[in-house]
Amino acid sequence: MAQTNELLETLKKLLKRHNKTYAEVAERLELSEASVKRLFSEQNLSLQRLDCICALMDLEISDLVREMSAEQEHAISELSHAQ
């Protein structure tokens, strides 16, 4: 489940970077905004819905996974001066 959480966090960051709101996601998925928030909080997105959200940003699911991997590598490769 750790990867699911990281994937959804990356998805949220990408939505923000692309200036997309939950309201726009809800419209694309033909759901209410509250339902979209619930999907994210319960980490319960189907691949079909994930694909639709990615398409809203002109991305593929593979782009999302690559972005998540890049964030993980970046986080692991940096040490603070104290470390």
N, C-alpha and C positions, 0 to 999 in steps of 0.2 A: 504493500500500500504506500510505501514511502515514495516510490516512483510516480504513483498516481497523484499524490499530493504535489510533488515537484512539477509534474506535467501541467497540472491545473494552475499552479502558481505562475508558471511560465506563460500559460495561455492568458491569464489575467494581465500580466505585464505587457504582452503583445497587444492585447485589446486596448490597453491604456496608450501604448506607443502609437497605435493606429487611430487614436481618438474615437474608439468605438465604445458605446455604452451598453449596459445590460438591456436597456430599452430597444436598442437596435438589434441586439442578439435575440431578444424575445420576438421581435417582429420577423426576423429571418426564420426562427424556429416555429413560428405561429403558436407561441405560448405567452403567458402573462410574464411581466417582469419579475413578479414574486416567484413564479415557477422556475425561472432561470436562476435566480438567487438560490433557490432551494437545491437545484441541480448542482450548483457549484459547492454549496456548503455541505451537501451530503456526498459529494464526489461521485455523482451518479450520472455521468454522461455516456450515452451510447456512442459507438464509433460513427454512426450516421450523423448524430448531432454535432460531434466534434468536427467532423468533416465540413458540415454546414457553417460552423463558426469560423473555421479556418478559411473557408471560401469567402466569407464576409471581409476578410483582410487580404484576399488574393494570395493565400498561402495553402500549402499542402500539409497534411499531417506530418509528413517527413520533415518539413521545414520547422515545425513546432518541436519535434524530437531533437533536431540538430541544435536548435536554440537552447533547449534544456541542457543538452550535453555540453554546449559551449559555456553555459553559466556554471555548470558543475566543475568543469576543468578550470575555469577562471577562479572559482572560489577555493579550490584545492591547491592551486599553484601559487597562491599568494600567502606570504607569512608576514606578520607584523615585525617591527624592529625588535621587540622583546622576545619573540619566538626564535 
